[in-house]
Amino acid sequence: MENIKPRKGGRNPKSFLKHLMVEKGVELVKTPTNLHAGDIAVSPDDRYIWYSSKNNAWQYNARFPQVSVARYDRKQGRVENVISRYGSAFSPTLSDDGKWLVYGSRFNDKTGLVSRNLIDGSEKWLAYPVQKDDIESQGTLGKSTSNDFYPDSKSVIASYGGKIYRIPIDGGEAVNIPFFKR
C-alpha cells in the first residue's frame, strides 16, 4: 500500500511516496530544489500524480504565471508541465473516469474554475468568479478551496459565495445545493 504525504515544515513543500507502514518515503520530484509541490490528485489508474507546481518563493508584484499544473508519470519517472497559462493553473481535480481535469485559474483580478477535456485537450471556463485563491502566498492549506467530481464524472461540487454548487461539466447552469444549520 502506498500513500502520498507532503513534507512538513520548510519553505518548499515536497511530496513523498510512502508505504503506509514505513516512516521514510521517496521524494517524487527532487529538482528544482525550490519547487513547491502541492494540491495533489492521482489518476484513476494510479499512473499519474498531478499537482500544483510553483518554482519561486512569495514576493511582491510577482509576474504571472505563478503556478502551473504538472504531472508525474510513475511508470516513466518523468515530470511534464501540462498546463501553464497567464492566470496560472493550480489545484487540479480529476474525474473518476479519467476524462476530465478541473483546475483553478485567474482572469483579471478574479479566480475561476477551468475544465479540461483530457481526451482532446479542449478547455472552457466552468465557473467564474469563485472563491479567491491563495497563490500569491505560501499556500500552506492549498492554492484554492477544494472541489471534487460526483461519482458519475458529469458534475463538480464546489463552494463559493457562501454556497455549495453542483456544476455540470458539460457547461450547464450551476445548481445551488441547499444546506441548513440545525
N, C-alpha and C positions, 0 to 999 in steps of 0.2 A: 504494500500500500504506500502511496506517495502523497505528499502534501506540499503545497507551496506556501512559504512563510516569508513575510518581509523581515529584513534585519531590523532589530530595534536600535534606536539611538543613531547618532551621527547625522550629518547634514545631507548625505546622499543615500537615501534608502535603496536597498538592493533586494532582489528576490532570490530565494533559495529553494531548491527542490529537496525535500526531506522525506525519509521513510518515517512513518508515524512512531516507530519505536526507537529511533536513533536521534541523539541530540544534535549532531552536526549534519550539515547539508552541503549540497553542491551549488555554488553560485551560478545562476543561469547565464547571466551576461556580465562578463568581467570588465570589459572596456567599452566606452571610455570610463575612466575611473570616476569622473564627475557625473556619471549618469544617475538620474533619479528614475527609478522604475516602479510604477505602482498601478493601481486600478486594474488588477489582473482579471482576465477572462480566459477560460480554457475551452478549446473547440470540443464539440460533442464526441469526436473520435480520439480525443486526448493528444493529438499530434502537435497542435499549435497552442502556444501560450501568447495571447495578445496582451498588450499593456500600454500605458501612457509612458512616453519617453521624453524626458526633459534633460538637456545637456548643459544647463547653466544654472548658476545659483540665482537667488532672488536679487533683483536690482531695480532701481527707479528707472522709469521710462524705457523699459526693455523693448526691443524690437520684436515684432511678430514674424514667424510663428514662434510661440513659446514652447509648445508641446506638440508632439506628433504621436500617432499610433503605430507601434512596431509589433512585429510578430516573431516569436522564437520557434523555430522548427525543431522539435525534439528528435526527429529522425535524422536530420542532416546536421544538427548542431549549429545552425546558422540563424542570424538575425536579419530581418528585412524591414526597412522602414516602409510601411504600407500606405499611410495617409499623412500627408503634410500639406497644410493649406494656410493661407494668410491668417485666418482667425484662430488658428491652432486646431488640433484634433486630440481629444482626450476622453478618458473614461469609457473604453469600449465595452459593449454588451453584446453577446452573441445569442442568436436564436437557437432553440433546441434542435431544429432541423438543419442547422449549419448554413442556411441560405442568406441570412441577414446579419448585419452588424449595425448597431446604433451607437453613435458617439456624440460627445458634446463639441460645439464649436462656437465661435463668436462671429457676429456680423454687426458692424458699428460698435456700439457700447453694450450690446446685449448678448446673452448666451442662448443657444438653441440646441435642439437635437436633430441630427442628420441621420438618415437611414441610407445604408449602402447595400446594394444587392451584390452578394459575393459571387454570384454566377456570372453576371455581365459587367460588374463594376459601376453601374449607374448609381447616382446619388440624388437625394432630394431632401429638403427641409421637412422634418416630420412634425416638429413643434417649435414655435418661435413667438415670443420670447419665453424662456423658462427660468428656473431658479439661477441666480448669479453664480458663476463658477469661482474657483479658488486657485486659478493657475498662476497668478502673479505673486503668490506667497509660497510658503514651503509645502502647502497642500498636505498637511500631516494626516488629515482624515479623508484624503482623496481629492481629486481635482473638481468634482461636482457631486451633486446628490446622486444616489443610486437609482437605477431603473432596472427593469427586468422584463423579459418576454413572458407572455402567457404560455402555457404548455403547448398550445396549438401553433405557436410561432406566427400568429396572424395579428397580434396586438402587443403593444408595450404598455406597461404600467409605469407611470411617472408622477411625481408630485411637484407642483409649482403653484405659486399664487395662493398658498394656503389650502389647496385642494389636491385630491388624487384623481388622476385621469387614466382612462383606457384609450390608447391611441392606436387606431388601425394602421398597420404597416403599409397598406395599400394607399394611404393618403387620405382616408376618410376623416370625418369630423371627430375630434376628441370628445369622449363622453365622460362627464363628471361621475365619479363613484362616490356616492354619499357615505359619510361616516358620522357617527354621533357619539358624543361623550355621555357615559352613563354614570 
